Structures are given as C-alpha cells and as structure tokens.
Amino acid sequence: MSAWPYRWDHLVRYRYIETICLWEGRLTTGHLTRCFGIGRQQASKDINFYSREIAPGNIDYDKYLKGYRPTDAFTPRLTRGTADEYLHLMARDEQLMGVFESLPLATANVEQLLPPQRELSPAILRPMIQASRQQERLEVDYVSLQNPDREGRIIVPHTLVFTGFRWHVRAWCEKNLSYRDFVLSRFRGEAEILGTSDQGAEQDSDWQQLVQLRIEPDPRLSAAQREVVAADYAMQDGQRVLETRATLATYLLQLLQLDPRQLNPNPLAQQIVLANLAELDGFLFG
C-alpha cells in the first residue's frame, strides 16, 4: 500500500481551504494565518499547492473579491462537500474561542448544542484505547443500573462509539460470553491490560453486519407536509435509506428521535416513520 502523500498538518489546512472556499465563497491567506498561526507566505503556498496539485480547476483568484472563489466546476476532493462539514467546523472554532478568548478566529454565527459532558478518567480511557488497537484483554470495574455496585469485568474492547448523546465501547465480555456495549462513564477505578485475545471486531457478527433503515414521511401528514419532510431528509421518491451497523441501529433511531414501535399521537411531532421495522426487529433493543 502506498504511503499517504500529505503530512497531517498540511492535510488539515488543505481541507480547510476547500471547506471555506466552497461554503463562504471567498478564501484569503488571512483565513489560514488566523486559524493555523502560519505566515502569509506559507498560507499562499498552501493555497497554490491545493489549486495546482490537489484540485486543479476548483478555485480561482478574483481580483474584485481580493480572494479565491470556487469555480463552476468545483468538485470536492478532500471533503464530502456537505454543509454539515462547514457548520461543524465553525462550531468547533466557536468552542475553541470559548476556551482561548484571545484566539483570533473569524467564525460564522454558529451555536451548537452538546450533550452534558460525562466524567471519564484518563486511567480508564488510555488503556481502553490501547486495548482496542491491539486486541487486548482489559480488567475493569463497571457499574450499571441493574447492578450499581462495582463489579469486576474482563472485556476485550474493539471500538469506541459516540451515539450523539454519550460514548460507549463495544467489547467482548468474558462474563457473558458475548459482545456488549459498555457506557464509558460507568467504568470505575483503573483498568489493567492482561494480554491479547482472540475476540476482536472481526468476530463480532452484529458489528460486521450492515443493515438499512428506510425512513419515510409520516403518512398522517398532508401531501404538502410530506413533501416538506422529504426535502428535510433529502429523500428520493419519498424515502431515505440509512445504512449502519446492526448493533448501532437502535442508537440511530434514538438520534432521529424515532420510536418505531409507538407512534407519537401528533404527526407534526412524529414527522417520519420507519418503513422496514420487520426487517430490523431482531437487531433493535430497548
């Protein structure tokens, strides 16, 4: 496999160039100097490299704008070209300015709601990350609503997952002899690495299996209302197909605020329905 041709710090700047130029319509060296603390010469070099080597024909210098603008032939090369990428970038910068008040970033007027932060010790997370990367057994103490007293567990974590509300780890549990989801904020004390295991992500069949969620506008809405909802979710022919891992299907439905087994009495609040519940029933919990 060939090596990645760009250094990470350069790649971050090239992605920034692409995102700002596409969504703000004007990019200057000042964007890069303020965001990354580099000189104007380096910023100009980065923009020129992006326009010549990475994405020829994507951006042009406009002397009236006194900056670079996206061309009509603009095609994202380092991003997906979605508005979410730009909005999350601006929200991240707003968060940084909240920590470093003197940080001279020029951000859009963006406000982002985040779930409450949950306490997590580095003594837990560091070995968790190491064990996940190296497929190692981890001895930990864990509490749950069913068992609020500390209980020793030996797990083999393979993936950290953010559901939109909280972080959990997908791991093999030697007590239950199955793969489970463990909420990170419910681990206690310190974790101890015990050695390698044969149980990893490849053996987690529910993790490896992909499923599709087909969502549609709530049929109780009027035709005009269903059209609005379909546009909100970028549906094609009145339907949007969302693919995810089988073990994450329930979390995705929760993120959509969708209970597939119980309709909200108010269709204006419900807005969407799951069209293929029967296909997913064996993978949903709760």
LUMZALUM-133920 format. One record per residue: residue in one letter; x, y, z of N, C-alpha, C, O in turn. Coordinates in steps of 0.05 Angstrom, whole numbers, plus 5000, padded with zeros to 4 digits. Example, Ala and Ser with C-alpha at 12.3 -4.5 7.8 and 13.67 -1.06 7.14 Angstrom:
A526448865156524649105156526449345156528549345169 S525749555142527349795143525850015157526850235161 
This chain:
M501749765000500050005000501850255000503650275016 S501250444982502950684980502450865004500250865016 A504451015011504251205034502551435027502451525004 W501151545047499451785043501352015036503252065051 P500752165014502752355004502852615020504752775015 Y500952675039500952925052501352895082500352705094 R502953075094503153075123500453155135498853295122 W499953065160497353115172496753405175494453495169 D498653565184498153855188497553995161496054185160 H498853905140498354015114495553935104494054105094 L494853685109492153585100489953745114487953805101 V490253795139488253955154487854225141485654325139 R490054345133489854615121488654595093487054775085 Y489254385078488054365051485054315053483554425037 R484254155073481354115077480054375085477754435077 Y481354535101480354795110479954975086477955115083 I481954985068481855145043479355065027477755235019 E478954805024476754705007474054775020472154865006 T473854745046471354795060470655085060468355155054 I472555255068471955545069471255655042469355815039 C472855585022472355694995469655604984468155764972 L468855354989466255254979463955394992462055484979 W464055415019461655495033461555795040459355905045 E463855935040463756225044464056375018463456605016 G465056234997465256364971467656544968468056664947 R469256564989471656734988473756635007473156605031 L476156594997478256495014480656685011481356754988 T481856755033484356925032486456795049485956605065 T488956895046491056785063490556845093491456715110 G488957055098488257125125486756915139487056875164 H485056765125483656535137485656345150485256255173 L487656275135489656075144491456195165492156045184 T492356445163494156555183492756575210494056525230 R490256655210488756675235488156405248488456365272 C487456215231486555955241488955785250488855645271 F491155785235493355605240495855735250497855595256 G495855995252498256135262500656115245502956115254 I500256105218502456085200502756365186500956525188 G505056405173505556655159504056665132503056465122 R503856905122502456945096503856795073502456695055 Q506456775074507856635053507156335053506656215032 Q507056215077506255935078503355895071502655705057 A501656085079498756065072498456075041496855925030 S499856255028499756284999500756024986499655934966 K502855914997504055664987501955444989501755284970 D500555425011498555215015496255244994495355044982 I495355484991493155534972494055464943492555334928 N496455544936497455484909497755184905497155074884 F498755044926499054754923496354624920496054434904 Y494354714936491754594933490654634905489554454893 S490854874894489654944868491154814845489954754824 R493854764848495354644827495554334828495154204808 E496054234852496653954855494253774864493953544855 I492653884881490453724893487953744877486653544871 A487153984871484554024858484754244836483654454839 P486154184814486354384792483554454782481854284777 G483054714778480554804768478354844789476154924782 N479054794814476954834835476655124844474455214850 I478855274846478755544856480255734837482155654824 D479355984836480656184820480956434838479356484856 Y483056594831483356844845481557054832481557084808 D480057204848478257414839479357684849479257734873 K480357854831481558104840479558294852480258464868 Y476958264845474958434857474258344885473758514903 L474158084890473757984917476258004934476157984958 K478558024920481158024934481557764949482457754972 G480757544936480957284948480257074927479657134904 Y480356824936479756594918476856524921475656534942 R475656444898472856364898472656094885474356014869 P470555944891470155684878469255724849467655904843 T470255554831469455574803466855414799465955274817 D465655444776463155304770463755004768461854844771 A466254924763466954644761467954524787469054304787 F467554674809468554584835467554304842465154244841 T469454124849468853854857470453794882472953804881 P469153734904470653674929472553444925471853234914 R474953474935477053264933477853154960478452924963 L477853324981478653245007476453245028476853175051 T474053325019471753335037469353205021469653144998 R467153175035464753065022463153295009461353234993 G463853545015462453765003459653805015457853895001 T459353745041456753775054456754015072458854095083 A454454145076454254375093454954305122456054475136 D454454065130455053985158457954015164458754095186 E459653955144462553985149463354265156464854315174 Y462154455141462754735146461554825173462954955189 L459054745179457754835203459154725228459454855248 H459954465226461454345249464154475252465154505275 L465454555230467954685232467654955246469355025263 M465555105240465155365253464455325282465255475299 A462855115288462055065316464554985332464755065355 R466354835320468854765334470555015340471655035362 D470655195321472255435325470955605347472355725363 E468255615348466955765370467655645397468055785416 Q467755375398468555245424471355315432471855365455 L473155325412475955395418476155685429477655735447 M474555855417474556135426473456165454474256345469 G471755975462470655975489472855905509472655985533 V474755745501476955655518479255865517480355935538 F479955945493482156135489480856395478480556435454 E480156575496478656805488480156985469478857145455 S482756975469484357155452484857025424486157155408 L483856785420484356655394483056815371480556855372 P484556905351483457085331482256935308483156965285 L480256775313478956635291476556795281475156925296 A476156775255473856915243471656705237471756575216 T469856665255467856455252465156565245464556805249 A463556395234460756465228459156485253460056395274 N456756595252455056595275453656325278451456285268 V455056145292454155875295454055805325455955865339 E451855675333451655585361450955285359449155205344 Q452255125375451854835375451054735402452454805422 L448954585404448054465429449554195432449654035413 L450654145455452153905460450953765485450053905503 P451053505486450053365510451853425533454253495529 P450853395558452553445581455053265581454853025574 Q457253375588459753215589459553015612458553075634 R460552775608460652565628463452525638465352525622 E463752485663466352455675467652195666466451985666 L470152215658471651975649474652015656475852215649 S475751825669478451845678480451755656479951565642 P482651905654484751805635485851535642486751385625 A485651455668486551195676484850975664485650745663 I482451045656480650855642481050875612481350665598 L480951115602480951155573483551075560483550955538 R485851135572488351075559488650775554489250695531 P488350605574488650315569486350215551486750015536 M484050345552481850265534482550295505482050125488 I483850525499484650575471486850385463486750275441 Q488750335481490950145474489849865470490649735451 A488049775487486949515485485249485459485249275446 S483849705451482249695427484049665402483349525384 R486249805403488049795379489649535377490249455355 Q490149415400491949175400490448915407491748715411 Q487748935408486048705414487048555439487748325439 E487048715462487948605487485648595507483648735505 R485948415526484048375548484548595568486748685573 L482348695580482448915599480748845623478448775621 E482048865647480648815672479749085683481349265687 V477049115687475949365695473749325716472749095719 D473049535730470649535748468449695733468949905721 Y465949585735463749705719461249715737460849535753 V459749925734457149945747454949985726455450085704 S452549895733450349925715447849985731447849965756 L445650045718443150095732442149835745440849845766 Q442649615732441849355743443649265766442749125784 N446149345765448049275786449749525792451949555782 P448649695810450049945816452549915833454150105836 D453049675844455549625859457749555839457249425818 R460149625846462449555828462549255823462249095842 E463049195798463348915791465748885772465849025752 G467548705779469848665762469048525736467548335736 R470148625714469648515688472248485673474148645677 I472448285656474548265637473348295609471648125601 I474148495595472948555568475248575548477548615555 V474448545523476348595501475048805483473448745465 P475749065487474449275472475549285443477849225438 H473749365424474849395397474149665384475449755366 T471949805394471250055381469850245401468050165416 L470750495401469350705417467250825399467750885376 V464850865410462550965394461251195408460651195432 F460851415393459251645402456551625390456351635365 T454451605405451751575395450351835389448051835380 G451652055394450352315392449652425420449052665423 F449552245440448852325467451052245487451552395506 R452352015482454351925501456251735487455751635465 W458551685500460551495489460251225502459751205526 H460551015486460750745497462850595482463850685461 V463550365492465550195479464249935472462749815489 R464649835448463749575440465949375447468249415439 A465249165462467248985472466148705477463748675482 W467948515476467348235483467448225514469348325526 C465348105526465248085555465647785562464047615554 E467747735578468347455585466347345605465947105606 K464947515620462947425638460447325623459447105629 N459547475604457147405589457647245564455847145551 L460247225557461047075533459547185508458547035492 S459447445506458147575484459247865481460547965499 Y458647985458459448265454457348445466454948395461 R458148645480456348825494457249115489459549175481 D455449305496456049595496456449675524454649635541 F458649805531459249895558459550205557461150305542 V457950335574458050635575460650715588461250625610 L462150885575464850955585464751085613466551045629 S462751255618462551395643461851215667461751305690 R461350955662460650775683462950585691462550415708 F465250625680467550485689468650625714468550865716 R469850475732470850585757473750495761474650285751 G475250655776477950585784479850595760479650775743 E481750405759483750395738483450135723482549935734 A484050135697483949895681486649775678488649915677 E486749505677489349365675489249185650487449025646 I491349215634491549055609492748785617494748765631 L491448565607492248295615493648145592494947935598 G493448225568494648085546492648055522490448155524 T493547935501492047925476489747725478489647555496 S487847755460485447585459484847505430485747635411 D483347285427482347205401479847345393478947325370 Q478547495411476047625406476447915398477348085414 G475847975373476148245363473748335347471748205347 A474048545333471848655317470948455295468648435289 E472848305284472248125263470347895272468847795257 Q470547835298468847615308466147715318464347555325 D465747975318463248105327461248115304461348305288 S459547905301457947875277455948105275455448205252 D454748205297452848425295454248685287453048855274 W456748715295458248945287458948935258458849145244 Q459548705248460348675220457948685201458248765177 Q455548625211453248625193452148905190451649045209 L451748975165450549235158447549205154446649015141 V445949395163443149395159442249665148443749865150 Q439849675137438849915126436350005140434549845145 L436150255147433750375158432450545136433650725126 R430050475129428550625109426550805123424650715135 I427051065121425151255134423551395113424451445091 E421051455120419151585103417651805118417551795143 P416451995105414752185119412352045132411351855121 D411552145155409252035169406852045150406052265141 P405551815144403351825125400851985135399052045120 R400852055161398552205172398752505164396852655167 L401052585154401452855145400052895118399552705103 S399553145111398453205085400553175064402953155070 A399753165039401653135017403753355017406153305013 A402853605021404653825022406553805045408953865042 Q405653725069407353695092409353465087411753495095 R408553245075410353025069412553115050414853025052 E411853295032413853395013415953565028418353545022 V415153715048417053875064418953685079421353735079 V417753485092419453295107421353145089423653105096 A420353065066422152925047424553095039426752995036 A424053355035426253525028428153565052430553575048 D427053575077428753605100430753375102433053425110 Y429953135095431652905098432852815072433952595070 A432752985052433952925025432952655015434552485006 M430352605017429252345008429052334978428652544965 Q429252094967428852044939426351874936426151664948 D424451964920421951824916420551774944419451564948 G420751974961419351954987420651775007419251685025 Q423151705004424451525022427451585024428651675005 R428551545048431451575053432451315065431351215085 V434551205054435750955064438251025079440151155068 L438350955105440651005122441950735128440650555140 E444550705122445950455127447650485152448950685156 T447550275169449150285193449749995202448749805190 R451449975222451949705233449549615249448149775261 A449049355249446649245262446649325291444449385302 T448849325305448949385333448549685339448049755362 L448649855318448250145322445450235312444850475314 A443850055303441250135292439450275312438250475306 T439350165337437750295357438650575364437050755368 Y441250615365442350875371441651075349441151305355 L441750985325441051165302438151245304437451475299 L436351055311433551125315433151325337431551515335 Q434651295359434551475382435451755373434351955381 L437551765356438552025346436452155329436252405328 L434851995315432752105298430252165315428252265304 Q430352115341428052145359425651995349423452095348 L426251745341424251575328423851315344425751155346 D421451275355420751025368419150865348416850925343 P420350655335418950525313416450365322414750295306 R416350305349414150135358411850295370409750185377 Q412150565372410050725383409950995370411751155372 L407751045355407351295342406851525361405351485380 N407951755356407251995371404352075363403852075339 P402652125382399852205374399752445355397852475340 N401752615356401852855339403652805315406052785318 P402552775291404152725268406152955261408152905248 L405553195270407453415266409953385283412053485275 A409653245305411953185322413452935312415852915313 Q411952745302413052485292414652535266416952465265 Q413452645247414552725221415552495204414852485180 I417052305215418052085199417251815212416751805236 V417251605196416751335206418851155195420051205174 L419250925208420950715198419350525181417450405191 A420050505156418450345137419050045138417449895127 N421349965149422149685147422749565175424749435179 L420949625194421249525221421649225222423249125237 A420049075207420148785208422948675201423748475212 E424348815183427048715176429048765198431148635199 L428448965215430449035236429748935264431348965282 D427448825267426448765294428448605310428548645335 G429848425298431748255313434248405322435848295338 F434648645312437148795318436549025338438449145348 L434049085343433349315360433049225389432149005394 F433749405407433449355435432149595449431949805437 G431349555473430049765488427049785484425749955496 
